[in-house]
Amino acid sequence: MKFLIDTSILIEAERRRFDLGAWLQEAEEVHICDATVAEYLAGQPLKDEGKRKRWREFWASLDLPSKPLTRQVCEQAGALLFLARSKGKTVSFGDGLHAAVAELQGLEVLTADVDHFSAMGVKARNPLLEVPPAAYRP
């Protein structure tokens, strides 16, 4: 199993509501993309220094390879976002970038927002609703 982790899943893991470690141990490949880096860091808590410290420590503990945002990725994101829009669905620019990386790299997106990726025709699943991959039976 080869996955691209969406920012929503990193947030749930940082809040200790998702066992990212179990997925990392069982998956063949797990990546983030450069859009995840920007989204995660931009979302740091503003007012609570304790939460911000935990947020930064979690980020520092991650050792996930990041897929770059190339011209090809950006063009594919534009096409996927247009596809969603043509279906009457509004999808964020960040999710469009994640979808493009996943599609071009043959990765399945782990996200809390499966409907965003479905609107773009990109394979995605919500691991918050599942058991870790070792016990997962499609």
N, C-alpha and C positions, 0 to 999 in steps of 0.2 A: 504494500500500500504506500502510495506516494501522495503527500499532502502539502498544501499551502495553508498556513494558519492565518486567518483573518484577525484583525485587531480586536474584535469583539471577544474572541476566545482567549487572547492574552490577558485582556482585562478580567475575565472571569477567573483565569488561573491566578492572577495577582491577588484577587479578592478571596482566593482559596475556595472557590465554588466549582472548580474544575481541576481534575488531576492530570495536568499536562504531562507529568513525568511518565504516567502509565502509557500514554499515547506515544511518547518519544521512544520508549523502550520497545514497543511492539511494531512500530511502523518501519517500513523499509527506508523511506526518506521523509524528512519533515523540513520545510523551508518557511521563511517569511519572505516578504518582498520589501523593497525600499519604501513603498507607500506605507507599510506597516510601521516601519521605523519612525517616519514622520508623524503618523497618526498617534502612535502610542506616546511618543515624547511630548506631543502637543497637549495630550490629555492629562498631564500631571495635575494632581490636586493643588489648588491655589492657596487655600486658607489653612489647611491642617498640615503642619510641618511633619508630624508623625506619619501621616498617610503618605506624604511626599517622599519621606525617607524610605518607607517600605516599598513604594512604587519604584524608586531608583535602584534599590537593592535587588528587587525582582528583575528589573531590566539588566542589571550588571550580571546576574546569575545565568541569564540565557546565553546559550551557545548554539544559535541556529544560523545556518547560512542564509543570506539574503539575496534574492534574485533582483537584478538591476532593472531600472525603468529605462529601457532603450526606446529609440524612435519607433521600432517595430511594436513594442508593447503599447506605446501611446497611441499609435494608429489603430491597433486592435481594440484598445479600450474605447476609442471614439466610435468604432463600428458596433461594438457590443452595447454601448450606451444608447446609440441610435436605435438599435434593434429593440431594446427595452422601451424606449420612448415611443417607437412605432406601435407597440402593444399597449400604450397608455400607462406604462409603469415608470415611476420616477426612481432612479437609482443614483446613489451618491457617486461622485467622481472617484473617490477612494475605492469603492467597491468595483467600479469599472476597471481600475488599474489592477486590483487583485484578480478579477476575472480574466483579464487579458494575460497576465503572467501565468495563471493556472492553465488556461487553454493552450497557450503556446508551449508550455513546458510539460504538458500531460499530467498535471497534478489535480487532485480533488481538493476543493476548498473546505476547510473546517471553519464553520461560521455559525453565529446565532441568527443570522439573517438569510436563511436559505432561499426565501422568496426573491430576494434581490438577484441572486445568481441564477435562479430558475428563469427569471424574466430575460436573462441574457443567454440562456441555453448552455450554461456552464455547470458541470457536475459539482454538487456541494452537499454537505450533510451537517447536521447540528449535533456535535458530539455531547452536548449538554443533556441530550435526550437519550443517550446510548450508554452502554457499558463500554469499558476500554476495548480496543480492537481485538485482543486475544480471545475475548469471549463473544465478540460480534460474529454473528452468523447471518450473512445476507440471504 
